[in-house]
Amino acid sequence: MKSSRSILLGLAVAGIVAAPQIAGAANILIDDTAADETITVTLNDFESGFFINGNLVQQGLQNPASVTLLESDGLFTFSGSWIDNGGASGSHHVLFVEPEDNTVVSDILNVEYSTDGSNGTINGDFISDYEDNLGLVTDYDLSVYDVWQENPNGYYFGTAFLTARAISDAVPEPGTLTLMGLGLVGLGYLGRRKLVR
């Protein structure tokens, strides 16, 4: 009895170890919400690899990777490929704008993805407004670009075998934080004044 349980346990462990990995959707997250002027790119499940500025960053299934880039380095390019069983192709050209002024461009995303029925490929680039040098929405051809207001949910794109999101949420300006702080001090003063009466 004890030996048959050991054999069954051994077979179960061997089956788990030898089981093939199931391909999930390749995924990418471009996160430009950090206050320290960096962009973090997180990816997973690009079986044939994902490259940023020509450097391999992630490859294989269930092998997540993350890389942090400096906004001051300017435009970064990316490309990757994954197993795809016939998902749709698409392209997105997006101007991210500031919530408080939707005429100012804060980030730009250009991406194209396609599939040949068995493999998917993605190519694109992203740039952030390190020094407010991306201009105004009116400087761009709006027949090519979509305009997207920055928000914490981000901009989604992809297919059945590719999930992707770019988050570009504005960090409050120092003046905005000062005004908010003064407002809280004022509320505290009014509350204290009511308690004294």
N, C-alpha and C positions, 0 to 999 in steps of 0.2 A: 504494500500500500504506500509506504513511504517512498520507495523508489519510483513508483508510477507517478506520484505527485511531483517528484523532482524532474522526471522526464517531461511531464506536461509543462511544468514551469520553464524548463530549459527550452522547449519548443516554442512556447509563447514569447519568451525573450528573444529567441532567434528570429521569430516572425516579425517582431516589432523592429528589430535592428535591420533586417533585410528588406522590409517593406519599402516600396518605392515612394518617393515624395510626390505628393499631389500638387500640381501647379495651381497656384492661386493667382489672383490678379496682381500684376506688377503695380507698385504704387510709388508715388513721389509726392513730397510735401515741400514746397518752397515757403519758408517762414521768414518774413521780413518785419517782425514785430518787436525785436529786441531793441532796447534803448541804447545799446552800446555800438550802434552803427555796423551791425553784422547781419548776415543772412545765413540761416541754417537750412540745409537741404538734407532731407531724410528720405531714404529709399529702401525698397526691398523687392525681391523676386524678379529681378532682371537676369534671367538665366544666362544670356550671352553677354551681359555686362552693361553698366551705366557709367558714362564718362562725363567729367566736368572739366572744361578747358583742356581736353585731350588726355586727362589722367583717369585711369580706372578707379572708381570709387566703390562700386558694389557689383557683385556677381554671384549668381546662384540663388537657389531657393532657401527660404527661411534663414537668410543671412543679412539681417538689416544693417544698414550703414548710415552714418550721418557725417556731414562735413560742414564746417563753418567758414564762411567767406567774408572778407571785408568789403563793405559798400564802396570804400575809397578805391578799390581795385577796378571799379567800373563794370562793364559788360562781362557777364560770364556765359559761356556756351555749354550746351549739354546735348548728349545723345545716348541712346540705349536701345536694347532690343530684348524681346521676351517671347515666350511661346504664346501664340494667339490662334485660337480656332475660328477665325473668321469675323472678328469684330470690325466695326465701322472705322473709316478713316475720317480725319478732320483736321482743321487748323483753327487757331485762335490767335488774334492779335489784340492785345488788351492794354488800354491806358488806365492805370489806377489813379484816381484823383482823391484829393484831401476832402474829408467830410465837411470841414468848415469853409472850403472854397473849391467848388467842383470845376473850376477852370484851370487849376494848377495840377500838372502831371507829377505824380510822386514816384511811380514805377512803371516799367513797360515789360510785358511778357509777350514773346512771339513763340509759338509752338506749332509743329505739324507732326501728325502721327498717322501711320498707315499700316495695313496688314496685307500679306499675300495669301492669307488663308491658313498659314501655319506659323508664321513669325510676324511679330509686330515690331515696328521701329518708331522712335520718337527723336526729333531734332528740334532744338530751340535755343533761345537766349533770354536773359533777364537782366535788367539794370534797375538800380534804385537811385533815388535822388540824394546822393551823398551831400551835395552842396547846392540843392535847388536848381540844377542846371538842365532839367528835362523840359522846361518850357511850359507853354499853355496848350490846352486841348485844341485851340484854334490853329496851332502850328502843325497839326497832323491831318492826314487824309482820313476823314471819318467814314468814308466808304470802305476803308480797309480795317480801321480800328474800332473795337467796342470800347465804351467808356464804362468803368466799374468803380463805384464809390467804395473806398476802403472800409472794411468792417471786419469784426472778429471771426465771421464764418468763412470768409475767403471766397475765392473764385474756383469753381469745380469744372473739370473737363475730363474726358476719357471715354473708354468703351467698356464692354463686358470684361475684358481682360487687362484693363489699365484704369486705375483710379488715380486721379491727380488733383491737387489743390494748391493754390497760391494764396497765402495770407499776407496782406499788407495793411496793417492797422496803424494808423497814425499815433505817435506818442504825443501827449499833450505838450504844448509849448510852455516854456517857463512862465510866461505872462499869464497863461490860463491857470496854471497851478497856483500862482501868487493870488490871483483873484479868488479862486476857490478857497484857499487858505484864509484870506481876509474875511470871506463870507462865513466860514466856520467860526472864526474868532468872534465875529459880530453876533452870530447866533448864541454862542456861549455867553457873551456879555449880556445879551437880552435875557437869557435863561437865569443867569445869576442875579440880575436886577429884579426879576420877578420873585425870586426866592427871598431877597432882602425885604421886600415890601410885605 
